[in-house]
Each structure stands twice: as structure tokens, then as C-alpha cells.
């Protein structure tokens, strides 16, 4: 397991939620299971490669794209 950066450690001490939304109403989802798995795999890769939370928040919300390049969702963190 990788060590968390200081910015992640500070952020994780606060109450937070991770949200992910995907709209599946276009032709890329004709094989819904395959396309959804592809998008979720890409989202996991983005989060795994993230070493600095502040870097993510500059790009947040993270746009999720289907196989055709269309924006179909987003992922983001919410402080409460």
C-alpha cells in the first residue's frame, strides 16, 4: 500500500463523501455491462494514480467519458 500524502491525511480527518454519477442513456451503453466496467476501471485508475488530493480538487469534478469520448458522468469528493 502506498503512503498517503500529507494533503490526503489532512483531508481524511474531515467528514467527506465520494460521489460518482454515470448517465447510461446513449449508444455507448448498448453493451451496458462492458461499457460501465470500462468507465469504472478508468475511474479507479485515476484515483489509484492520485498522490495529492489538492491536485484532484483542481480538476474536480472528474469528468467520466464513454468509449466515444462523450461526457457521461463525474466523480468528486464532498466535504461535510
C-alpha positions as CSV (number, residue, x, y, z in Angstrom):
1,X,0.0,0.0,0.0
2,X,1.3,3.4,-0.9
3,X,1.8,6.0,1.8
4,X,-0.8,8.8,1.8
5,X,0.4,12.3,1.0
6,X,0.1,14.9,3.8
7,X,-2.8,16.6,1.9
8,X,-4.8,13.3,1.8
9,X,-4.1,12.7,5.5
10,X,-5.4,16.2,6.4
11,X,-8.4,15.8,4.2
12,X,-9.3,12.4,5.5
13,X,-9.6,13.7,9.0
14,X,-12.7,15.7,8.0
15,X,-16.1,14.2,7.2
16,X,-16.3,13.5,3.5
17,X,-18.2,11.6,0.8
18,X,-17.1,10.3,-2.6
19,X,-19.7,10.6,-5.3
20,X,-19.8,9.1,-8.7
21,X,-22.6,9.6,-11.3
22,X,-22.9,8.0,-14.7
23,X,-25.7,8.6,-17.2
24,X,-26.2,5.4,-19.3
25,X,-28.7,6.7,-21.9
26,X,-26.6,6.8,-25.1
27,X,-25.4,4.3,-27.7
28,X,-22.1,3.5,-26.0
29,X,-24.2,1.5,-23.4
30,X,-25.7,-1.0,-25.9
31,X,-23.5,-3.5,-24.0
32,X,-24.1,-1.8,-20.7
33,X,-22.0,-4.1,-18.5
34,X,-18.9,-3.8,-20.7
35,X,-19.1,0.0,-21.0
36,X,-19.9,0.5,-17.3
37,X,-17.0,-1.7,-16.3
38,X,-14.6,0.2,-18.7
39,X,-15.6,3.6,-17.2
40,X,-15.4,2.3,-13.6
41,X,-11.9,0.8,-14.3
42,X,-10.7,4.1,-15.7
43,X,-12.1,5.9,-12.6
44,X,-10.2,3.5,-10.3
45,X,-7.0,4.0,-12.2
46,X,-7.3,7.8,-11.9
47,X,-7.9,7.5,-8.2
48,X,-5.1,5.0,-7.7
49,X,-2.6,7.2,-9.5
50,X,-3.6,10.2,-7.5
51,X,-0.9,11.1,-5.0
52,X,-2.1,14.5,-4.0
53,X,-5.7,15.4,-3.1
54,X,-5.1,19.1,-3.9
55,X,-4.2,18.0,-7.5
56,X,-7.5,16.2,-7.8
57,X,-9.6,19.1,-6.5
58,X,-8.1,21.4,-9.1
59,X,-9.6,19.1,-11.7
60,X,-12.8,18.3,-9.8
61,X,-15.3,17.2,-10.6
62,X,-13.6,14.4,-12.6
63,X,-15.4,14.0,-15.9
64,X,-16.1,10.4,-16.9
65,X,-16.3,9.7,-20.7
66,X,-17.8,6.9,-22.6
67,X,-15.9,4.9,-25.3
68,X,-16.9,7.6,-27.9
69,X,-15.5,10.4,-25.8
70,X,-18.8,11.8,-24.6
71,X,-19.0,13.1,-21.1
72,X,-21.4,10.7,-19.3
73,X,-20.7,11.4,-15.6
74,X,-18.5,12.7,-12.9
75,X,-16.7,11.7,-9.7
76,X,-15.9,14.1,-6.9
77,X,-15.4,14.5,-3.2
78,X,-17.7,16.5,-0.9
79,X,-16.7,17.9,2.5
80,X,-19.4,17.9,5.0
